[in-house]
Every structure is written in C-alpha cells, then in structure tokens.
C-alpha cells in the first residue's frame, strides 16, 4: 500500500475499486479540503486478477485507517 506524503483525513476515506490495463486495483480517497475533487491517500501497487480480491484487499487497507489516529498518518 502506498500513502501520499500529505493528506487531509478530516473527512472519511472512501474505497474505490477499478479495472486498469487488464487488472483490478483499489484506491482510497478523501475529499479535498480546498477546492473540489478528491485526493488519493493510498493505492494498491499489486494488480489483482479478480475484482472481488481487489475489493477485499482494499477493505483491509481501509480498516487500517480506522485504527490509526489521523495525526500519525499525516507524518507518513
């Protein structure tokens, strides 16, 4: 899992599962605090063969955000 160097976790992260270049991936985003759109705060480096597998792994990653205080994630 990759984390961006700076991100805003005041709003709940959301999981996205998508197909790209013949495989499945997941990404976790938060709404941008200023302006519009979303910021990617984590994503899969692994390509999954199955959408369900990418979804399961993405949910596992999303659960890690619930266990870690936002302040400590901002330092990563």
N, C-alpha and C positions, 0 to 999 in steps of 0.2 A: 504494500500500500504506500502511496506517495501522499505527503501532506504539503500544501503550499507553505511558503515561509511566513506569510502573514495572512490572517483571515479574521473575519468578524463572526463570532458564534453567538451573538445576542439572539438570533432567531434560530429556530430548529433546523438542523441539517436535513436534507432530503436525498433519498437514494434514487438514482437513475440507472436503468439497465438498457443497453443499446447494442445493436449489431454494427460492426465496422470491419471492413476488409476481411470478410469471411469468418469472423468470430464474434463472440459476445464479450462485453466489457461492462463494468459498473463505474459510476462516479458519484461522489457526494458533493452537494452544493449547498450554499446558503444564499439568501437574498443579499444583494449589495446594500450597504447602509446608505450610501450616497448615490444618487442616480437611479438607474434601472438595471434590470437583469440579475444574473446570478454569478457567484464566484465559486469555482471548483476548489474544494479544500482537500479532497482525496480522490484517488482513482486507482483502478487495477492496472498493474503492469502486465499481468498474465492475461492471455487470451483464452477464453473458455469456449469449448465446443458446443455447449448446451446453454440455452437461456436460463433454465432453472438453476443450473450450477452457478452461473454468474450472479443470479438473484440471491441465492443462499449466501455466497461469499460476501456480497455487498451488504446484506443484512448483518452479518457478523462484524464487518468493519463499522457499520453504523452504530451497532451496540457499543463499540469501544468509545465512541464519543459521549455516550450517556454515563460512562464510568469515570471519565476524566474531566476535571474542572476546566472550564474554558480558559482560564488564565494560564494554566500549564500548557495547553495546546498552542497558545499564541507564541510561545517561546520556541516551538519546534521549527 
